[in-house]
Amino acid sequence: MPSYTAPSKDMQYVLHDVLNIAASDIPGYGDLDRDFTAAILDEAGKIATEVLSPLNPVGDTVGCKMENGVVYTPPGFKDAFAQMQAGGWPGIDMPEEFGGQGLPYVMGTAVGEYFSSANQAFTMYQGLTHGAASTILAHGTADQKATYLPKMVACDWTGTMNLTEPHCGTDLGLMRTRAEPQADGSYKVTGQKIFISAGEHDMAENIVHLVLAKIPGGPEGIKGVSLFIVPKVLVNDDGSLGARNAVSCGKIEEKMGIHGNATCVMNYDGATGYLLGEEHKGMRAMFTMMNEARLGVGMQGLAQAEIAFQNALAYAKDRLQGRDVTGVKNPDGPADPLIVHPDIRRNLMEQKSFAEGARAFLLWGATLIDAAHRKGDADADGLISLMTPVIKGFLTDKGFDMTVQAQQIYGGHGYIEEWGMSQFARDARIAMIYEGANGVQALDLVGRKLAQDGGKHVMAFFDLVKAFCKENAETEGMAEFIEPLKRASKDLQTAAMYFMAEGMKNPNAALAGSYDFMHLFGHVCLGLMWAKMARASNAALAAGTDDPVFHQTKLVTARFYMTRQLPMTATHLARIQAGAGAVMALEAANF
Amino acid sequence: MPSYTAPSKDMQYVLHDVLNIAASDIPGYGDLDRDFTAAILDEAGKIATEVLSPLNPVGDTVGCKMENGVVYTPPGFKDAFAQMQAGGWPGIDMPEEFGGQGLPYVMGTAVGEYFSSANQAFTMYQGLTHGAASTILAHGTADQKATYLPKMVACDWTGTMNLTEPHCGTDLGLMRTRAEPQADGSYKVTGQKIFISAGEHDMAENIVHLVLAKIPGGPEGIKGVSLFIVPKVLVNDDGSLGARNAVSCGKIEEKMGIHGNATCVMNYDGATGYLLGEEHKGMRAMFTMMNEARLGVGMQGLAQAEIAFQNALAYAKDRLQGRDVTGVKNPDGPADPLIVHPDIRRNLMEQKSFAEGARAFLLWGATLIDAAHRKGDADADGLISLMTPVIKGFLTDKGFDMTVQAQQIYGGHGYIEEWGMSQFARDARIAMIYEGANGVQALDLVGRKLAQDGGKHVMAFFDLVKAFCKENAETEGMAEFIEPLKRASKDLQTAAMYFMAEGMKNPNAALAGSYDFMHLFGHVCLGLMWAKMARASNAALAAGTDDPVFHQTKLVTARFYMTRQLPMTATHLARIQAGAGAVMALEAANF
C-alpha cells in the first residue's frame, strides 16, 4: 500500500524562504511566522497521513454505493469526515464570523495540498462545500449567509455545483433546466444535471446545491442563466431542518477514478430554490465558485504528482535491479537499487522538479488571491485571473503525466492495483477534465485573459519576469538560472505577439496555438519559480545556513528544470508559429 | 458503446502506394497484389468489428475469474476464439507445414492491428501463442516442432512466456526458478513466475508455457539461464493429452486494464519441462520471442490510438457545443459540432497524424522482418533490430498519450466508463510496461543497438534518410516535407555524435539522454514515413488519381506532422545535450 508524508519542510521553504509571507503587508499575513505555520502544517500532515491516506485505497476499491436512493460513502469516510470537522479544517480560511478560522487563503491552499494528496476523492466533499460557501459569501443576502454559512463552514452541510446537463457542459447557453418563480419569491427548479460531484452522500445532514437554471421569459442563451440555492432538505425559519426537497440522485456514475466521491445524476422535480445573486447573472456568480475551483483543481494535479513521486522514489531506492554502469553501488546485495540508473533518475528528477515548482507556483497564486481579497489589490487580481487557466490546465496535464511516470518506475507492479500507483493516475486524470476541460482553459487564456484590460495583465507578468531577471543578473551564481528564464520568457512574448499580429486577421491562428501557449506559459511560470528558489537557496547558502544539503539540492533541481524542461518552450513556440493552416485545412468529412 | 471500423483503405495505401509490396523481391510478396490483400483485410475487418469489438467492454467489465484453480474468460470470449481459429487467423503468417497460411509477416501485422484495436485483451491470447510458437520454430528440435506447432498454430493449444519473478523483471540474472535434470532427459521446474499474460484460461485444451529457469551448477546470473517448454497438460508420445503437469495458477492480478486477459501468478512445483534450445542459452532463445513481442506491443500502441481516434472523431462531429468563432457552421442547430473548434482539431490532427504515421512505420518494419527472414537480408535484420526499441517505446508512449487525448475530446463523458474511452487509455497503459519497460527500450537502443556492428545500422538509417531527401529534393511539392525531415534527422545525428563523444568519457552522459533519444528517433521515423506518404500522394495526384481528396488529405496531415510534431526533435536534442550533470548530481538520500 502506498504511503504519504506531508512535504512540510518544502512547504515552509516556499512560504518563508521564497515568498517571505510573514513580511507581507497583506492583512492577516503578519501572524504567519515560521512557528505558527509549522504548527498548522504539522497537524494537517498528521491527519492526512494517519486518517485520510489509509482510506484512499478503500475509497478506490469499495467506491460509493446507492441503495434505494441513499448514497453510502466508503467505509471509514464518515468517521474521517467527522475528524476533519472536529479539527476545523474545512473552515480554515473562512471568516470567523461564520465559524471559520479566518486564516488567509494561502494556508488553506497549503493544507489543501496535503488532504488532496492523501485522498483526493474524500477531500472533494469539503472542497466543493468551500466553493459553494464562497459563492454564497460573495453573492448571498444577509439571510442566506446566516442560514447556510455557519453550517457549511463547519461542513455540517456540504455543497455542490450543478452546471452540466446531458447535452451541454462547456456550452451552458444550451441549458434546459428551468426555474419558475413562485408567489413567495422562491422558484420551482426542474431539470436534470449530471456529473455532480458529492451530489448525494451520507456524511452530512444536508446538502446545499447551487444550481444554474433559466427563468422562463429571460434572455436567450448564456445571458438568461440564473443561480439558485436548492437545499436537499428545506430549512425552516428557525434554522432547523424541515421537509425533504424535490431533488434526488438518479444514479452514481461508474468512473475511471475518484471512486470514493459520488458523481451523481441529479434530478430536480419542481424543487424549491432560492435565487442567489441577481436574475440572469448566474454565470457571473458561478464564476466566483469556478475560479476558486480551478485553482483547487490545479492543486489536485500537483497533489497526485507529489504522492505518486514519494512512492516512486521510495520504490526506486528499495527495489534492486541491475548494476550501476559506472561501478557497483551495493556490493553486498544481489543488485543495485533502481535509483542508480540514469533514466530512472531522469524520470524522478522530472517528477521532483515539477512537484516543487508547482507548489511554489500555486502558493504564489494563493498570495495573489489574498492580496486581491484582503488588500483590494487590483493588479494582483488581474494577474491571478490571467494565470488561473495556466494553473488549472498546465498543472493538471503535467500532474497526470507525472503520475504516469511514477507508475512507470514500478514496472509491472505499477499496473497492478494492489500497489496503488494506478489509482494516482486514474484519480489525477479527472482534473484535466472537470471545472472546464483543459482545452477550454487554453481558450479562456488566449481568447479572453490575454487581451483583458487591454493586455495589461500579461504585460505586468512580462515586466515582473524582466524585473526579476534584471535584479538578479549580476548576483553570483544566478546567471545559469536567469539566462534560460529570459529565453523562455522571450518565447512566450514572441508567441503573444504572433497571436496579436495574426489573430487580428484570423482568430483561428491564435486559437490553433492556444493549447501550446498555455503550456508555454506554464513552463515560464515554473521557470520563474525555480529561478526564485535558486535565489532563495543561494542566499541561504551565502548566509551560512545550517542545512546546506537542502539548499544545494534545490540548486540541482533548479538546474535540472532549466536545462531539461524549460527548452520545451521553443517547441511550443514553433508549433504556435506553424499557424492554423494544417489544423484547419480539412473538411470535417475528410478527417 | 464505442465502435470500430477497420482502416483498410489506409492499410491498402501503405501496403501498395507507399511500400509497393507486390513489386518487392521478398519471397511471397509477389502474391500480395491489391485484390488479394483487400480480400484478407476485408475479412479480418469484419471479424474485428462484428465479433471482437463488441466483446471489448464485456472483457473490461466482467474480467477473468478464478474459481477452484480454474480461470474463466469473460462471456463470449470462448466462442469468439473458436471463430478466430475457424478463420485460420492465428496462423496467418505461420508455415504451411504446421498448418499455417504461410503469408508474410507484414500481413500478420496488418490484420493484427485490427484485432488489437478491436480487443487488445482478447488478441493477446493468440499473440502470445504466436510468439511462443515462433520460439519453438526457431529453437525446437524436430520432435518438439512436430509435437507442439500444429496445435499452437491452430491455437488449439495456446502459449505463454514466463520471465518475471516477484523480485526481478528487468534483471533476470536474479532469477530463482530452478530446473533439475532428470534421468529421462526432462527437467523438474520449480519456482514462481508472475505477470504471466494468458497464463491460465478456459479457451484451449492445453497451454504451452515457455519458462526461463536455472539449471543448478550452471554459470551465475543471466549466463546460467535456460529455456524450457512446460505444458500445462503433459503430451503422450502419440500426441494425445496425458496427465496434468505440476503447474498451477496461484491467482489472477487485479489490474488497471486489459481485464479480459488473465494475468497470472504461476506456480511451478516440480513441473516436467523440456529444454528448448541449448543449456544456459535461454536468453538468446527468449529474445526470438521478445523481439517479435516488442513489435507486437508497439502495434498495440498504434491500435489503441486508432480506435480511440475513430471514436473521438465521431464524437467531435456529432456533439454540438459552442459556435465557430469565424462564423456559424450549423445554423439550423442549437450549436456547432465540436470539430469546428481549432483546439479540438489540433487534438484530432495529432491523433490522426500519429496513427497513420505509426501504421506506415510498423508496416515498413514488418517488411524488414520479412526481408530478413524470407530473403536472409542481413542489412534489413540489422535495421529492424536497431528500430525495435523505437517501435516499442515510442509507439506505446505516444499511443497511450493519444488515447488520453481522445478521451479529452469527450469532456466528462470521457471519464465515465460507460463511454468506453477510459478503457482504451487503461488498456494502452500496459504497453509502455510489458515486454521491457520503455526505459529499458531506451537503454537497449542507446546502450546496445546504436553501437551494434560498429554503428553500422544507425549509419544505414541515416544514409537511407539522406538518400530519400536527395532523391526528392527537386521533386515538385516535396520541399516542404524534405526540409523539416532533414532538420530532424540532423538533430538525431547530432545527438548520436554527442553520445559518442561524451559517452566515451562517461556512459551516464549517454544514458541520461536515452529516453529523449528514443523519442527523437521515433519522430524522425514518423517524419520519414510522412515524407514518403507525401511523395506517394503527390505522385498519385500528378497521375490523376480518381480519389484526389484522399491524397490531398494525406498531404495536409503530412504538413501537420512536419510543422506541429517534428519540431519536438529540437527539444529532445537540447535535453540530451544538457548532459548527465543535473540528472546524476543528487545523492539518493537527498532526493
HADDOCK unambig.tbl for C-alpha pairs under 7 A between the chains (distance, minus, plus):
assign (segid A and resid 168 and name CA) (segid B and resid 321 and name CA) 6.86 0.50 0.50
assign (segid A and resid 170 and name CA) (segid B and resid 321 and name CA) 6.88 0.50 0.50
assign (segid A and resid 171 and name CA) (segid B and resid 321 and name CA) 5.36 0.50 0.50
assign (segid A and resid 171 and name CA) (segid B and resid 322 and name CA) 5.41 0.50 0.50
assign (segid A and resid 253 and name CA) (segid B and resid 416 and name CA) 6.61 0.50 0.50
assign (segid A and resid 254 and name CA) (segid B and resid 416 and name CA) 5.83 0.50 0.50
assign (segid A and resid 254 and name CA) (segid B and resid 417 and name CA) 5.67 0.50 0.50
assign (segid A and resid 255 and name CA) (segid B and resid 415 and name CA) 5.74 0.50 0.50
assign (segid A and resid 255 and name CA) (segid B and resid 416 and name CA) 4.43 0.50 0.50
assign (segid A and resid 255 and name CA) (segid B and resid 417 and name CA) 5.22 0.50 0.50
assign (segid A and resid 256 and name CA) (segid B and resid 415 and name CA) 5.64 0.50 0.50
assign (segid A and resid 256 and name CA) (segid B and resid 416 and name CA) 6.33 0.50 0.50
assign (segid A and resid 256 and name CA) (segid B and resid 417 and name CA) 6.19 0.50 0.50
assign (segid A and resid 256 and name CA) (segid B and resid 422 and name CA) 6.17 0.50 0.50
assign (segid A and resid 321 and name CA) (segid B and resid 168 and name CA) 6.86 0.50 0.50
assign (segid A and resid 321 and name CA) (segid B and resid 170 and name CA) 6.88 0.50 0.50
assign (segid A and resid 321 and name CA) (segid B and resid 171 and name CA) 5.35 0.50 0.50
assign (segid A and resid 322 and name CA) (segid B and resid 171 and name CA) 5.43 0.50 0.50
assign (segid A and resid 339 and name CA) (segid B and resid 588 and name CA) 6.90 0.50 0.50
assign (segid A and resid 342 and name CA) (segid B and resid 508 and name CA) 6.25 0.50 0.50
assign (segid A and resid 342 and name CA) (segid B and resid 511 and name CA) 5.79 0.50 0.50
assign (segid A and resid 342 and name CA) (segid B and resid 512 and name CA) 4.81 0.50 0.50
assign (segid A and resid 342 and name CA) (segid B and resid 583 and name CA) 6.91 0.50 0.50
assign (segid A and resid 342 and name CA) (segid B and resid 584 and name CA) 6.76 0.50 0.50
assign (segid A and resid 343 and name CA) (segid B and resid 439 and name CA) 6.48 0.50 0.50
assign (segid A and resid 343 and name CA) (segid B and resid 511 and name CA) 6.46 0.50 0.50
assign (segid A and resid 343 and name CA) (segid B and resid 512 and name CA) 5.40 0.50 0.50
assign (segid A and resid 343 and name CA) (segid B and resid 515 and name CA) 6.90 0.50 0.50
assign (segid A and resid 345 and name CA) (segid B and resid 583 and name CA) 6.01 0.50 0.50
assign (segid A and resid 345 and name CA) (segid B and resid 584 and name CA) 6.97 0.50 0.50
assign (segid A and resid 346 and name CA) (segid B and resid 512 and name CA) 6.40 0.50 0.50
assign (segid A and resid 346 and name CA) (segid B and resid 583 and name CA) 5.60 0.50 0.50
assign (segid A and resid 349 and name CA) (segid B and resid 583 and name CA) 6.75 0.50 0.50
assign (segid A and resid 408 and name CA) (segid B and resid 433 and name CA) 6.90 0.50 0.50
assign (segid A and resid 411 and name CA) (segid B and resid 433 and name CA) 5.76 0.50 0.50
assign (segid A and resid 411 and name CA) (segid B and resid 437 and name CA) 6.22 0.50 0.50
assign (segid A and resid 412 and name CA) (segid B and resid 433 and name CA) 6.14 0.50 0.50
assign (segid A and resid 412 and name CA) (segid B and resid 434 and name CA) 6.67 0.50 0.50
assign (segid A and resid 415 and name CA) (segid B and resid 255 and name CA) 5.74 0.50 0.50
assign (segid A and resid 415 and name CA) (segid B and resid 256 and name CA) 5.64 0.50 0.50
assign (segid A and resid 415 and name CA) (segid B and resid 430 and name CA) 6.69 0.50 0.50
assign (segid A and resid 416 and name CA) (segid B and resid 253 and name CA) 6.60 0.50 0.50
assign (segid A and resid 416 and name CA) (segid B and resid 254 and name CA) 5.83 0.50 0.50
assign (segid A and resid 416 and name CA) (segid B and resid 255 and name CA) 4.42 0.50 0.50
assign (segid A and resid 416 and name CA) (segid B and resid 256 and name CA) 6.33 0.50 0.50
assign (segid A and resid 417 and name CA) (segid B and resid 254 and name CA) 5.67 0.50 0.50
assign (segid A and resid 417 and name CA) (segid B and resid 255 and name CA) 5.21 0.50 0.50
assign (segid A and resid 417 and name CA) (segid B and resid 256 and name CA) 6.19 0.50 0.50
assign (segid A and resid 422 and name CA) (segid B and resid 256 and name CA) 6.16 0.50 0.50
assign (segid A and resid 430 and name CA) (segid B and resid 415 and name CA) 6.69 0.50 0.50
assign (segid A and resid 433 and name CA) (segid B and resid 408 and name CA) 6.89 0.50 0.50
assign (segid A and resid 433 and name CA) (segid B and resid 411 and name CA) 5.76 0.50 0.50
assign (segid A and resid 433 and name CA) (segid B and resid 412 and name CA) 6.15 0.50 0.50
assign (segid A and resid 434 and name CA) (segid B and resid 412 and name CA) 6.69 0.50 0.50
assign (segid A and resid 437 and name CA) (segid B and resid 411 and name CA) 6.22 0.50 0.50
assign (segid A and resid 439 and name CA) (segid B and resid 343 and name CA) 6.49 0.50 0.50
assign (segid A and resid 508 and name CA) (segid B and resid 342 and name CA) 6.22 0.50 0.50
assign (segid A and resid 511 and name CA) (segid B and resid 342 and name CA) 5.78 0.50 0.50
assign (segid A and resid 511 and name CA) (segid B and resid 343 and name CA) 6.46 0.50 0.50
assign (segid A and resid 512 and name CA) (segid B and resid 342 and name CA) 4.80 0.50 0.50
assign (segid A and resid 512 and name CA) (segid B and resid 343 and name CA) 5.39 0.50 0.50
assign (segid A and resid 512 and name CA) (segid B and resid 346 and name CA) 6.38 0.50 0.50
assign (segid A and resid 515 and name CA) (segid B and resid 343 and name CA) 6.90 0.50 0.50
assign (segid A and resid 553 and name CA) (segid B and resid 586 and name CA) 6.83 0.50 0.50
assign (segid A and resid 553 and name CA) (segid B and resid 590 and name CA) 6.87 0.50 0.50
assign (segid A and resid 556 and name CA) (segid B and resid 582 and name CA) 5.75 0.50 0.50
assign (segid A and resid 556 and name CA) (segid B and resid 585 and name CA) 6.97 0.50 0.50
assign (segid A and resid 559 and name CA) (segid B and resid 582 and name CA) 6.30 0.50 0.50
assign (segid A and resid 560 and name CA) (segid B and resid 582 and name CA) 5.11 0.50 0.50
assign (segid A and resid 560 and name CA) (segid B and resid 583 and name CA) 6.84 0.50 0.50
assign (segid A and resid 563 and name CA) (segid B and resid 575 and name CA) 6.57 0.50 0.50
assign (segid A and resid 563 and name CA) (segid B and resid 578 and name CA) 5.81 0.50 0.50
assign (segid A and resid 564 and name CA) (segid B and resid 575 and name CA) 4.82 0.50 0.50
assign (segid A and resid 564 and name CA) (segid B and resid 578 and name CA) 6.63 0.50 0.50
assign (segid A and resid 567 and name CA) (segid B and resid 571 and name CA) 5.71 0.50 0.50
assign (segid A and resid 567 and name CA) (segid B and resid 574 and name CA) 6.64 0.50 0.50
assign (segid A and resid 568 and name CA) (segid B and resid 571 and name CA) 5.59 0.50 0.50
assign (segid A and resid 571 and name CA) (segid B and resid 567 and name CA) 5.71 0.50 0.50
assign (segid A and resid 571 and name CA) (segid B and resid 568 and name CA) 5.59 0.50 0.50
assign (segid A and resid 571 and name CA) (segid B and resid 571 and name CA) 6.38 0.50 0.50
assign (segid A and resid 574 and name CA) (segid B and resid 567 and name CA) 6.64 0.50 0.50
assign (segid A and resid 575 and name CA) (segid B and resid 563 and name CA) 6.57 0.50 0.50
assign (segid A and resid 575 and name CA) (segid B and resid 564 and name CA) 4.81 0.50 0.50
assign (segid A and resid 578 and name CA) (segid B and resid 563 and name CA) 5.82 0.50 0.50
assign (segid A and resid 578 and name CA) (segid B and resid 564 and name CA) 6.64 0.50 0.50
assign (segid A and resid 582 and name CA) (segid B and resid 556 and name CA) 5.73 0.50 0.50
assign (segid A and resid 582 and name CA) (segid B and resid 559 and name CA) 6.30 0.50 0.50
assign (segid A and resid 582 and name CA) (segid B and resid 560 and name CA) 5.12 0.50 0.50
assign (segid A and resid 583 and name CA) (segid B and resid 342 and name CA) 6.92 0.50 0.50
assign (segid A and resid 583 and name CA) (segid B and resid 345 and name CA) 6.02 0.50 0.50
assign (segid A and resid 583 and name CA) (segid B and resid 346 and name CA) 5.61 0.50 0.50
assign (segid A and resid 583 and name CA) (segid B and resid 349 and name CA) 6.75 0.50 0.50
assign (segid A and resid 583 and name CA) (segid B and resid 560 and name CA) 6.84 0.50 0.50
assign (segid A and resid 584 and name CA) (segid B and resid 342 and name CA) 6.77 0.50 0.50
assign (segid A and resid 584 and name CA) (segid B and resid 345 and name CA) 6.98 0.50 0.50
assign (segid A and resid 585 and name CA) (segid B and resid 556 and name CA) 6.96 0.50 0.50
assign (segid A and resid 586 and name CA) (segid B and resid 553 and name CA) 6.85 0.50 0.50
assign (segid A and resid 588 and name CA) (segid B and resid 339 and name CA) 6.91 0.50 0.50
assign (segid A and resid 590 and name CA) (segid B and resid 553 and name CA) 6.88 0.50 0.50
